[in-house]
Amino acid sequence: MKFLCLHGMGTSGAILQAQTRHLRSKLPDDWLFDFVDGEVDCNAAKEVKNLFPAPYYCYYRLPTFENVQEAHELLDDLIEDEGFDALLGFSQGSALAASYLLHRQEAHAGSVPPVKLAVFISASLPFSIDNLHGKAVQERDFPIARPESYLERPPLMQEDEVLARRWTPDRDSARLRLPTVHVFGKQDDYHAQSKSLVDLCDGAGRTVIEHEQGHWIPQSENMSRKVASAIFGSLL
């Protein structure tokens, strides 16, 4: 198995590698994990600022149609060139992975998904590059658990830029038709969005793991084993 791993906003591939060390130790030694940095520099997420040194990246600073489309193209290139079997995302990385998979599924109806499995950790809802989907993004959609660069949102916006809309289970009929594992915390500011992403995935193939923490990857032995077991089970 070969995983493409997508980090959160204001972190990096190296940080996600460290954050998933306990989880990966419960998975087979011959499984490969490729941690890919976003192509955009940004300020640190508050959860990692005092724990991990710079640089910090994201896949897009603002979710405009153009920025999300460019992030999709990055995944297209990576998956085509490297032949990944699964996507694993944290926070923005999860939103990007879900957005990419939903659009691929809608654009290629009836085709085989580009990967066998998606693992979403502390996910926010995915953005759509089709303005017919979802609901408009509101300021309340940017919770407290966010990198400082979100605070720069007003001066970053250009007059001709339009924010993408979010996929939502109540407005969109599309459901991801591949096995998914969802991991999120009860104290996470993105808790509601993580639960909504669960509802955007086919019920027959999804596994949900809820923990007691916030916007973080659980590090305990028990939770690491539980998530690893869910990943194994989703591939059977």
Order of alpha helices (4+ residues) and beta strands (2+ residues): beta-alpha-alpha-beta-beta-beta-alpha-beta-alpha-beta-beta-alpha-beta-beta-alpha-beta-alpha
